[in-house]
Structure formats: structure tokens, C-alpha cells
Amino acid sequence: MTDHALRLLRQHAHLAELAAFPFDFDLRRAQHGEAVRLASGGPLRPVAGDDTGGTYFVCADGSVLYADSEGSAGIIGSSVDEALELMIGLPGWRDHLDLSPSDGPEKILAVVTETEDEFREDYGLDEARPRLRAALGLSERSPVELIGMLHAALLRTEPDFLLLNEEEGGAYALLDRHPRPPLWEPVLAQGRADLAALRAGDRTVWDTVAGDPVRRRLALRAAQFDRADGDLELLRHLLRRETESSMTDELRLAAVLVGLQGHTEDLPLLHEVRETDFDTACGLSELPGPDADAAALREWALALDDCFFGTDLSDEPSGTWTDLAMDQGLTELARVTLIRALDEIEMDQGRLRRPDAKKALDTSPLSWLARDFERLGDLPQALRAQRLYAALQDTAWDRVSARLTQARLERETGELAQAKRTLAALRDILATPADDSLRHWQGVNLGRFIAEEHYALTRALADADLPEEARATLAAADAILGELSGAAATAARKLAEEVTERVRDPRDLG
């Protein structure tokens, strides 16, 4: 659909006034209460607002995203024309967000009628609706059809149209409470299809799937949750090919699925796989010897299965699915899941600050969240996760390590002044560590990395034409380098020489 109706509203003041009252689509309110952006980075253009502080945005594909003033947002139409059909046909649409076609026509009509009767008491709805609809050339649709359109639109909000607070990076809640498919469903779809094809026995498919690292991993994950006695030969094939990726969770999974079959003739294969490299040997440790019986083989596989895998999809860590989503290029699906996870951790941290809090916050997910956001190329969210992670560390070593990564991310996102402050805080911890975890930092890689980050920031400050800040950071970098010893000092010295020459060039310092 086009946005023909929006152009008419902009051209004719009397139509714009009618859209604003009683249908609450006011072109004069096209300013949201806070800066927002789409998580995907797509364009977002405000076109109107309502008297509750909500705002209507148009996205790149023409879809209309409505954001209320309470921190919720959702797609309500595939175009402005469609959104206006909804608002004119269902002026109480915000009270119907949780209705769906599954409620049936009788319930939908009863709820809509009750709402519209309330509207009629205060507004000239029956007169205004046909006038505006005719003037804008919009279709007349039944409430049941409009609820169906609204329901379908709302379900498209994620993953492509997740709205974020620009300043803090947190996500808006969904407007509705309709159930969505679990993350594993779209992620595992290709794997399930490939597993079915593998079971059909076409050897061409075997080679195609097994030769593609991503499809091979997905097929193994599908086999994890849909196990069959007849899969042994295809599992052997996938296991052999997975060794090409060295030690992966899926290699361990393939070994487990083969071992669970309890065929002792598979022990030579499993030992061959185990000897692929050091990491694989560690990952398949305690494998019974080549002369073990079937019971010992099954016992080994069961122990690993209980520890790492199982057959309950709901028990699988979300990191499994976000990793596989990224592998398949399902970028926005992974991003939405990661942002929601980070939001939840932030909320938990806020709750734990209350006097009645009794449980410490597990900070381990923050570290992998930061890494996964980096993998997505979403440095602002990576930095958000890393800052929270750094603030929650206990030992001096962990505080320094976390702030080192934080400073790097700040530098890479152009927050040079903040990176400078973070490194200053890091140096304060080195000076007064409060525990003995940093007693050897000068001779290990941590010391090297600290020095190198100082020199990297020095260069970034010089490139940004901030000579005084560059010189100050260089002095701090040289002081750290002076404390290093052994291989750590040797490794950092080359970068130090390059940066020193760059920063101390009078032509660059002005």
C-alpha cells in the first residue's frame, strides 16, 4: 500500500484536524518524548502523535511503528494508509491489542462494540468516520478483519523493528502480549529440514550438508532433539566431517550421539576423533579404551549427554540459538534476543540494589553478551554490556581486565574522552589493587595489553586532533611500559615506538 492518505492530510488542514480528533492521529505531535532508534539501524521517521504522548513512526519499508509514552512499541500497519484504516475503523484500537483472530468473530465484535459505544458518548464518531474514510480513499473493513490485520502487524515487530532508547540502549517492551515462537524454532528450521533429507538416504545430500559447517552443526542440533536408532551411519558421517572444525560443541554432541548407540565398533572412530588435536582430546576426555564394552561406552556418552546436551529444547541455553542464528545470518533475530537478555540483567541488578535483596547477580552472561554484540558489529550494545560487567567485578585483576575491554570499546566507538577516564580508573586500581591478584601483572600479557591500549588511545587522540590529551595519555603509556618486564615489555615496545613517533611529530601536534 502507498501513503496516499498521509499526503492528503498534509495538504488539507481540515482533514488533518479530523484525523487528530476524534481519531487521535495528530500531525502536530510528531515529536517523541525521548530520542529513539531501531536496533537494526534502519531509518525511523516520526509523522504524527496522539494525546497520550504516543508517536507514529514510518520505517524504511513503509511500516508504521507506534511507540507509547510508557516504553512500549509495535508495528500497527504495513503503511500509513493501513494504519489509518485501523485508527478510523477501530478508534479504540489501543484497547484491543491483545485480541486476535483466534478469539472468534463473536467476541471481537462484542468487545469492539462496547468500546465504540463509549466513544459515541463523547465524539461524533458515526459522522466523522465515513467523512474521513471517503476523503482519504480508504477501504471500509469489518472489525474482525481489522483485528486480524492488527494482529499480523504486531507479530512483525520483532526482530526487525525493535525500538531502543537512544541514550541508554534499552529496548521498548512489546505493545501486545501475543505469544511468539520460541527462538529455537526459526533457528533450527534448516537443521530439521536437512536431518529429514539425510534420513532419506540421498548420498548427494549427505555430502552437501556435511560439507557445509553451518548446515552440519544445525543438522547435529536437530538430531540432538529428535533421536532415532537408524541415524547411526549419518551421525558417523557428520562426526568425521565435524573434526574439520576442531573442537566444537557439535563435535562433542556428534560423539555423544554415536556413543549412545553403544556399538563398540565405533570406539576406534571415537579415539581417532579424540586425537585430532589437544582441544578435542580435552573435550572428549575420559573416553573408554578401545577394548571397552558397550555398557562402558554408553555410560561415558550418557554422562556427557546429561552434562552438556539432553533432549529438552527449553533447557538449551539461549546462547546456543543466538550463535546458530548469527551463523545463518539471522542477525536481527540474534540481536533482539541479546538485547532483551541484557535488559533483563539490568533490571535484575536494579532489584538487587534494594535493601531486601538476598542474592548476588551472576555477571558471567555479561561477558559473553559483550562478545556476541561485538560479533554482530553492534559496538554500542557491546559497550553497554561491558560497562555493566566492569562495574560488578570484585577482584583487582577482574576489574582491570574488564575496564581494559571497556576502554577499547569506548575508543572504537569514538568515545575517546570516556576511554581516557576508564584507563585512568584502571591505573588507579593498579596503584592500589586492594588484593594480591595483580601481583604479577607487569610480566604477563595483561600488562602488555594495558600498555598497548594506552598507546592505541594515544594514537586515536592524535588522529582526532587532540594533541594535549594525546601527550598526557602517551606519558601514562610510557610509565606503564616502564613497569613491564620480559616478554610483555618486548611485545608492547614496537607499538610504543610507532605511536611515540606519530604523537611527538611537531607538525601533527600543531
N, C-alpha and C positions, 0 to 999 in steps of 0.2 A: 504494500500500500504506500501511497505518497503522503506528504504532509500538506496537501492542498488546503485543509481546514485551517492550519496554523497561519498560512499566508493570508487567508481571508480575515482571520481575527486581527492580524497586524494592520491590515488595510482598512478595516471598518470598525471604528470605535464603538458603535452601538452593539455590534456582535461581540466585541471583546468584553463589554460591560455585562452582556447577557451570560457569557461563559463564566465570568467571575462571580455573578450572582444570578441564579441560585446554584450553579454547578461547580463553583469553587476552583475554577481554573483561571487564575488571575495573572495576566502578562506582566503586571506591575510588580509582582512579588518574585521575580526571577532572581532572587539572591538567597543563597542558603546561609544558615546561621553560622557555619564554620567551613573552613577550607576542606574540600574532599577531593578524592581521586579514585579512579578504578584501580584495583590491584593489578590488573593486566596491563596498565599503562595506556589503555585506549582513551580516545578523546571523550569528553563529557561536557555537554553544553546545556546550561540551565535556560529554560524557556518560559517557565511560569511557576507560580506557587499557590498556596492556599492559605486560609485564615488561621490554620493551626500551626503555621511555621514550616510546613512541608514544602518540598521543592520538586518540580518535574524537570528531569534532565533527558536530553536526547543523546544516545550513544552512536557510535560510528555506523552501525548497521541500521540506524533509524529507530531502534527500540527505545521505549520510554521507561526510564528508571525513576521511581518515586522514592524520595527519602523523607521520612518524617523528622520531627524535631526531637524525638526521643531516642534516636540512634538505631532505627530500623530502615531497611530499604529493600526494594524488589522491583522487578520488571512487571509492568502492568499492561503492556501492549507492544506489538511489533512495529508501531508507528504512532505518531501523534494523532493521526486520524482514528486509529483503532482505540487509542487511549481515550479520546473524546467520545467515541461511541459508548465506551464503558461509563464514563462520567455522566453523560446525558441520559443513558438508558438505566443506569444504576447510581443515582446520586448519593446513595448511602453505601457505595462500594467498600469503603474502609471498614464497615461493619460486617462485610461478607467475605473477608479474606480467607477464612477457614472453611468456607463452603466449597464443595467440589461436585462434579457430575455424579459421583458415587452416592451423594445424598438423595438423589432422585428428584424428578420434577416437582412432586407434591410438596416436599419440604422446602425446596428452593423457592417456589412461588409463595409459600406461606410466609417465609422469613422476609423476602423482598417486599411483599405486600404490607407487612407490618411496619417495616422501616419507611416505606413511601407514604403510608398513611400519616406517620409523624411529620414527614416533610410537608405534606399538603396543608397541615395546620398552620404553617408559618410562611410557606413560599407558594407562589403561583406556578406550581410545577406543571400542571396539565396544559397551561397556556405557553409557558416558556419552552418546554421540551420540543414540541413539534416545530416551533418557530426557528429555534437554533439548529435543529437537525436538518430542516429543509434548507436553511440559508447556507449551511456548510456542506450540503450534499452528502450527508452521512446516511448509512443504512439504518433501518429500524429493525432491531433484533430483539428476540424474546429474552426475558431474564435468564432463562435456562441456558440459552446459547451464550449470553454474555458471561455468565458464571463459568461456563466451560472455557471461554477464551481467557478469562482472568486466571483461572487455574493453570492453564497451559503456559501462560506468560510467566507467572510466578515461579513455576518449576524451572524456567530457563535462567533464573537469576544467577545461580552458581553452575559452573565455575567462572563463566566469562564476565559477569557483571557484579563482582563483589566490590562493594563500596568501602573505602577506607577514610578514616580521619587523616588528613594530610599531615598534620603536625605530629601526632602520636603514633600513627601507623596501625592502630587497631581497626578491626572490621566492624561494620554495621551488622546488627542482627538481621535475620530474615523477617520480612513483613508477616509471613504466614507460618503456620505450624504443620504444613503438609509433610508427610514422610517422604524422604528421598531414598534412592537405592544406596546400600552400603558401598563404601569406597571400593571394596574388592570386586564388586560386580562389573563395572566398566573396565577395571584394570585387568581382570582375569579373563575377559571375554575372548581375546585372541588365543590365550593358552588353552581354554576349554575347546575351542574350535579345532586347534591343532592336535590336541590329545585325541579327539574323536577321529581325526584324519589318520593319525598314527595307528590307532587301533584298527582302522580299516585295512591296514597292511600294505599300502602302496609304498614301495621302497623309494620311489622318487620323492614322495612327501617326507619320508624318514630323513633323507639326505638334506632336503631343503630346510626342514625345521631344525635338525640337529646342527646344521652348518651356520645357522643364524644365532649368535649368542643370546639375543633378547628373546627370540621365539623359543629357544631351547629352555631358558630359565622359566618362561611362562608355562611351557608345557609341563615342566617338572613340578611347578607350583600347582598346576591343575591336577596332576597325578597325586600330589600330597593329600588333596581333599576329596579325591574320587579314586579310591584304590581298587584295583582289580587283579585277581590272580593271573590273568592272562597277559599282564603288562610286562612280565619279566624281561623278555627279549628286547622290547623297545626301551626299557629302563637301562639295560646293559649298554645299548647303543648310545643313549643320551649321556650316560655316565662317562663312557670313553671320550666322547667329544667335549664334555664339560671340563676335562682336565686341561684343555687348551686355554682356559681362563684362569688356571692355577686354582688356589683355594677360594671358593665362594660358598656362600650358604647353600646354594643349589647343588654344588658338588657333594657336600656333606649329605644333603637331602637325597640325592640320587643313590649314594652309597647306602644310606639307611633303608631306602625303599627296596633296593636289591637285597640287602641283608635280611630284611624282614621276611623274605620269601623262604629263607632257611635252606638254600641249596649250597652244600659245601663246595661244589664245583665252581662257585663264584669267589671263593677265597683267594685263588691266585690273581684274579682280576682286581679284587679289592686291595690286595697287597701291592700290585703293580701301580694302581692309582695312588695309594698311600705314599709311594716312593717318588712321586712326581717332583716334589720339592719340599723344602723344610716346612713351609706353612701348611701344606697339605698333610704332611706327617703329623704335625701338631693337631690339625683339625680332625684327623681320623685316628687319634691316639687310642691305645688300649684295644685295637683290633685284635681279635683272637688269632693265634698262629695258624699257619697253613694246614696243619693237621687237626684243627678243632672240629668238633662235631656240629650238627645243625642246631642243637639247643644253645650252644655257646655263641654261635653266630647270631641267632635270633635275640638272645639276651643282650648282646652288645648293641644290636640295632634298636631294640626296644628302649634301652637306656638313653640313647641319643635322641630317639623319637620323643620320648617323654620330656626330655630336657629342652629340645630345640623346636620341635615341629608339632605333631598331633594332627587331628582331623577336624578340629572345630575352627571354622573361619573367623568367628568372633574373638577367638583367643589370639589370633595372629597380631603381632604388633603393627601399628599403623605405618611404621617406618618401612616395613616390607612392601606395602602397597604404594607408598609415595615414591620409593626407589624405583619400583617397576613402572609406575606412571611416568616418571621422568625418562626412564629408558625408552619408553614408547613414544615420547614426545607429547604426552598428555600434560603439558606444562601447567596450564591454569588449574587443572584438577589437583595436581600436587600442591600448587601454591595456596589454593584455598584451604586445603587440609592443614598445611603447615601453619598458615596464619591463624586459623581457628585454634590450633593446638597452642600456639604462643599466647593468644588472647586468654585461653583458659589458665595457663600457668601464671600470667599476670594477675588474673582475678584471684587465684589461689594465694599468691603472695600477699595481695591486699587483705585477704581474710586472715592470713596467719599473722599479720601485724596487730590484730586485735588482742586485747589482754587475755581473752579466754581461749586463744589458740593453744593447742596441745601437741601439734605435730609439726615437725620440721619439713620444709619444702624440699623435694627431691630436685636438685638442679641438673642432674645428668641429661635430661632431654634437651635442655637449652643448648648444650654444646653441639649435639647433632642437628638441632634445628638451625643453628647458625651455619653449620657446614652445608646443610641441604639448601638453604636460601642462597648461599654462595654458588652452589652448583647450578641453581636456577638463574643466576645472574642478578638476583634481587638483593643488592647490597644494602639498601635501607632496612629491609626486614632482617637481614643477617646482622646488621649493626644493632638493631633493636634487641634481638635475642642475646647478642654478645654483651651488651651493656648490662642487661639484667643478670646474666650469668656471672659477669665480673663482680657485680655488687654483692653477690651471695656467696663468694668463696671465703673459706676460713683460713687455710694455711697461707703463709707468706709466698711460698712457691706458686700455689694456685692463683693467688691474687695477682702476682706479677705476670704469670703466663696468660691469664685471661685479659689483663689490661694491655698486654703486648698485642694480642689479636685485635682487641678493640681499637687500639691506636692505628693499626694497619688499615682496618676497615674505614675508620674516620678519614685517614689520608686518601684512600682510594675513592671515597665518596666526595672528596673535596672539602671536608670539614677540617681544615688544617689547624685552625686555632684550637679546636677541641682536641685534635690529636696531640697538639703540643701540651695541653693541660693534662691529658691522660698519661703521657710519658713523664711529665713532672711528678704526677702521683705515683707512677711506677718507681721512679728514682727515690721517692720518699720511703717506699716500702723496702727498697734495697738498703737504704741507710739505717732504718730502724725496723727490722723484719718482725719482731715480736715472737719469733720462734726460730728453731735452727734448721728449718727445711731449705734455706738458701745458703747454707754454709759453704757449698762448693760451686756456686753459680758462675764464678769467674773462669772456671776451667772446663765448662761443658757447653753444649750447644745453646742452652738458654742464654748464656752470656753473649755468645756470638750473635744470636738473633736480636737481642736487645740493642746491641751496638748497631747492627745493620738497619734496624728500624729507625733509629735516630738519624743515621746517615740518609736513609731514604726520605725521611721527612725533611731533612735539611735541603735536599735537592728539590723536593716539591715546593718548599717555601721560596727557594731561589727562583724556580721557574714561574712562581706566582708573583714575582717582583716584590718580595717581602724580605729585603736584604738584612734588616736588623734581626728579625725573627730567625732567619737562616743562620746568621752568625751565632746567635745565642744557642740554637739547637746544635750547631756544629761543636761549640765548646763543650756542651754536655756529652755529645757523642765521643769526642776525643777523651774526655775524662773517663768514660766507661771503657773505651778501648784500652786506656792505660791500666785498668784494673784486670784485664783479661790475661790469661796465661795459656801456654801450649797451643794446641790445635785451634781453640776458639779464637785466640788472638790472630793467628795466621790467617784463618778463613775470613775474618772481618776486615783485615788490613787492606785488601785490594779495593773493596768498595770505598773504604775510608780515603784512600789516595785519589780515587776518581772524583768523589764528592768535594774533597778539600780543594782540588784544582778548580773545580767549577765555581765554588762559592767564593773563593778568595781571588777570583779574577776581577780586578777593579772595573773593567768595562761592564761586567754584569751587575756589579753592586751599585753602580751609579755614583 
